[in-house]
């Protein structure tokens, strides 16, 4: 097939573009002009992925990028960035999604796979959660991702266009930088264990995730459906930290710190740093990592898509740590 991947210069989108190209698809990547030089030096170009210069906020560029494609995998989004105004999240995550949908339909594409986030569910009070669990977004990023996925579903219902919504959970693997802080902190003996460590956490190895995206784009019966894409199992946070420490051959942290001093420090740091567009050394969202449960049921994706994640936690942690070491990051 001819496909378009937005966000292909990022971690998840890059893995997806390489998977699709390896399976024989004709892959086009939406690349912002300022990222073009980086794309040309990347493994994507070497894998035969073609660049289409454009930006989610530019409707005309989206129409050009969508010409001749059958499926659009919409992975791009703006994530959390210090000092970024709420309007920027809405312009990219919501209005950008609208541009993707309209461009794809106008160009004659068959389907859009829209990447949302499991974060729209917030804290999972009664784990594991399925796709029908209550929504409880916790910040502007999750708010706008929820707004975007609702927009995508309603667009499909109103026009008859094929739309599939995917909610990935806890993405990690070689190339990921978000979990580096945990791995590096444990390796250096300075990872703080905040709270009792008994909240649940659910990780998804990136190779399993992008195969889930591919299924969302190819399984006929997926039209109009929403799927949670998560790894084979979830654990308590304390167990997860212990598995990482074991792979790194270090002792897990023994002391558990109370939550409230860190949460308060995060609030104060945000009040000072965010208006100055400086990344806070600690912020409340990072404390949420220790206090909010993330545990999900992927029965729908398994039964309707044939989604079958293969990389268990121990293997995924080992492969991720090996990449960090190879890059000199640990």
Phi, psi and omega in degrees: 000159168266124184227155174241133177242118171273149182077019185290341177276358177266181184298300184290313181299325178295316177297321180294314181300319180293321177299312183296319178296320180295332179273002174101003178287152173272104192255129175245138181245131172284121185231124176294145182308322182288346179259002186297316181297319178295320178299316184296336179266357189272165175298340180297313179298319179295332180277000178093007177288132181264141180268137171240111184290135179170179184218145181304329184278355181256101185298321181295319178295323178295322178296318178296317181294333185271353184299125175082000182269154180262322181227135174249124174260106185266094184258334187295145176196163170263130183265196184282126180221132184301131174079000180286128182291155180303327182298329180290322177297317182291321181298321183270308187287326183259299181295324177297322177296319177300318178298319179298312182297312183293321179294317181297314181294317180298323182281352178091016176295159182271324189207149168242128171261116184260123179273114175259221177202145173295346178297344178297339179275345181063213179292131180267101184287329181234077185287154356274154181267145171252188185296341182264007179297154181301151174274141178204062182297147188250356180202180186294328176299309181292325176301312184286331175292322177293317178300320181292319181289326174295318176301315182297315180297314182295325178297315179297318180294322184284329187253343186083002179287145182283118178230133175235132180254129177243135177245097179286155183234125168049061187286133177210171179141180179303129183102343180282140179247348185290324181271001179300324181301320179293310182299313182294318179299317178294318181299327184260003176074024181230033176271118182279133175261106184259131183082189186274353178075010185262002172291157180270147174224142187231121180249153178227119179292137190301326180294323176293319182299312185291333172294324175297319176299316181300318178297320177300329182274346189239335182285120185303319185285359182282348184306129177080002184258163177238136185227133167277130179243109185219164182291177187298332183203158173248161180223174168288157179299322180298320178295317179300312179300321179296322179293318178296314180300319180298316180294326179278355180061044176230164178280138175290158180296139181264329184272138175250124182266148177292153186285316195300323179296324181288320178297317180295318178297322178298316179300313182294319179296320179296319181298326181274314191277320187299314178299336180268002182058040177248134179293121181295143177294334174212142179216163188298326181298324178293326177291327177303330178305327183269348191239344183252129181282140176229106180210128192226153180253118183257025182304318182298313180295324179293314186281325185266329182256338190080023179293124183218082181302135188252338187265109179282170187303311184301314180294316181297318178298316181297316181292325178292314179297321179297322178292317177303317180296316182297333179267002180070029185266345181259000000 
